[in-house]
Amino acid sequence: MEQYLGEIPFMGSVGTDLTQIYDLTNTLQIDYDVRIFNEKIGIYKDLSNANIIDSTNSIISDNLTSGNIVLSANDFLNNISASQITSMGKYSTIYSDFIRKTNTYFGYADGFARIFDASGTADVSFNTFSAQDLLPILKQRHIDGSGNNVYKLSGTVNLYQLTNILVFMAFNNPFSNRIGKTQYDGFFAGDRILVETGITISLSVSTYTADYISDPVSSNAIILQHVVNAPLLLTLKNLS
């Protein structure tokens, strides 16, 4: 069966409208404070995030290859909330996909919960996975080898040759938010940063030795894993 929906027009400018180049359907999309990125490059703005107060120590220069910044896991996690997650993307079906994969693995037609005991441990949050479910996972902490209480999530977002990027943005205005601006004006609300490597989440089914109930530290074996990786899209907003 086929249904004709008509032509979908290309609305952007060829080669400059970045929203038309990338398919963002599966991305995890998070609104992020534009002020954090500007201050990373040494540009400080007023409450409107539009007018520069101080850029004395800006790393943006006339050299197109200059300007590198790093957004650490701490930077990222300390500045996000569930309300800032605007699209779960590929993660939205992670629970239901895991249940289907597990049923297929065991060849069990009566349903996921019937495979396991009736204690409630097979809940899997009623097949839904929302921003409220994701954030506690991202912000899980543990004690590292030095005794520090740190986030389990690791990794960095690295931006290189920022002068070159901001010159392109000023010249082409791909997000329609910086008419009459130069690279020295930094970032603006509406800019988007795509982290293609994204974040990886893994769900697993494990078996334990018979003495696990009396000795919970017994070793376990993972017999099934469901690994989901999706790109991360940061949309810069005026949040502070």
N, C-alpha and C positions, 0 to 999 in steps of 0.2 A: 504494500500500500504506500502511496506517495501523497504528499500534500505540498502544494506550491505556496510559499510564503512571500513571494516577491523578492525583488532585489534589495540587498542591504547596502545603502550608499556609504561610500567612504567619505567621511566628513572632514578629516584632517588634512594638513598639508603634507604632501608626499615627502618622506625623508626627515621630517621635523616633528610630527605629532607622535610622541613616544607612546601615547596610550593606544595608538592604532597598530604599533609594531609588535607589541607583546600581548599574548593571551593571558589575562590575569585571573581566569576563572578559578583555578586551583590554588591560588596564592592565599596564604594567611595574611590578612590585611589589618594593619594597626595604625591608628592615628598617633603621631609622635610629636612632641613639643619642638617647634622650629627653633626656639631660643637655645636649646641644648646644642644643636648643630652650629648655630652662629657663634656661640661662645667657644665651641671647640676650635674654631678657626680664628678666634680673637676679635670677633665683631660683636659689640654690645649695643642693643637697641632699646628704645623706650617701651612703654607698656603696650603700644600698638604693634610692636614688632616690625614696624615699617621704617622708622627713622633712626639713624645711627647716632648713638651717644659717644661712643669711643671705639676706634679701630686702630689705635696706636700700635698694637702688637699683632695685627692681622697677618696671617701667613700667606694671604693672597697677594700676588705681585704681578709684574708684567711678564714674568717667566712662566710660560704655559705649563711647564712640567713641574712647577712647585706646588706645595701644599698637600700634605698627607695627614689624615687623622684616623684615629682608632676609636670605635665605640665598643667598649668592653661589655661582657655579660652583665656586670654590675650596673654599668650605665643604663643598659637596656632594661633590666628587670626592675631597677629602682624607680623607673619613670613610666611604668605602664600599669593600667588597671583594666578590669574586665570591660568597663564602658568604652575603652579605647579600641577594643577589638571589633572591627566593623564587618569582617567576613572571616569565617572559619575555613573557607576554601575546601581543600581536599580532606581536612581533618573532620569535617562535619559528619561524615559517615564512618569514622574509624571504629566505633563500637559495633555497629551493625555489620560492617565488613568483617570484623574479627569473629563475631558470632557465626556468620555464614561460613567463614574459612574453617572454623573449628568443627562445625557440624559436618562439613565436607570431609575433613580429615578423619573424623571418627565414623563417617557414614551413618550418622544417627538421625533419623527422620522425626523423632518425637520432640525435638527442641533442645536448645542450648542448656537450659537449667536442669533438665532431666538427666543430663550426662553426669552431673556432679551431685553432691549431697544437698540436703534441704536446709542448710544452715544460713542461706542467704548470700553466700560468698560468690554465687554465680549471677548476681544481680546485673552487673555491667551497666549500671545506671539507666536501665530501661531503654537501651539502644540509642539514647541521645547523647550527643557530645557538644556542649555549648562553650561559650567563652568563660562561663563560671566554672566549668570543669577543667578547661585548659590552663587557666592562670595558676591554680594551686600546683599543677604539675610542673609548670615552667619555674615556679618560685620555690620548689622543694630545696631544702638545705641539708647539709650533712657536716660532720666533723672531719676535716682533712687530716693529713699526716702530721701537721704541726699543731693540731688541736684547735684550729680556727673553725668557727661556724660559718660555712660559705655556701653559696648556691651550687647545686649539682650541675646546672646548665653551664657549659663552658663554650668558649669560642669568642670571636670578635667580628665586628663589621669594619672592614678596612676600606677607606676611600683614598684613592691616589690621584695625583695631578688635578687637584681641585680647581686650580686656576683655569685649566683647560676646560673643565666641566662647566664652570660658572660663566666663562666666556661664551661657550656654546649656548647656554641657557639664556644669557642676555641677548645674544644675537638672534636666536630663533624663537624665543619665548614659547616653548612647547606646551607649557601649562597655562598660558594666557594670564600670567600673574606678575609680570615684571616689565611693563612698557616703560621705556626711558631709563632703565636701570643698567648698571655695568657689573662686572665681576666683583667690584669692590663693595657692592651692596649685599653680598652674601646670599643666604637662603631666604625664601619667602614661603608663607603658608600656601599650600597647593603643590609644592614640589613633591616629587615621589622618588623614593630610593628602593630599587629592587635588589634584594639579596638572593641571587639565584640558588645558592647552596642551601639556603633556608634552615629549617629546623627538622630534626628527625625524632619521631616518637615510636617506641617499640612496645607492643603488647605480647605477652607470652603465656603459654600453658606449660607448667612445670610439674614434674612428679617428684615426690619425696620418698625417702626410705621409710620402712615400716615403723621405725622408732621415732618418727618426726613429732608425734603428739607428745611424747614424754621428753624428747630432746629436740627442740625446735631449731637448733643450730646444725642439725644434720644436713648433709649435702643434698642438693636437688639437681635434677637434670631437666633442661628445657627441651621439650619435645615438639613444640610448635611456636613459631614467632610470626607476628604480623608487624612489619616495619613500614611506616609511612613517612615519606619525606616530601615537603612542599616548600616552594619558594616563599620568602617573606617580603612583603611590600610595606614600606613605611611611608605613610602620607603625612607630610609635615603640616602641622596646624598651630594656630595661636592658642596655646593651652596655659600660658602663664604670662 
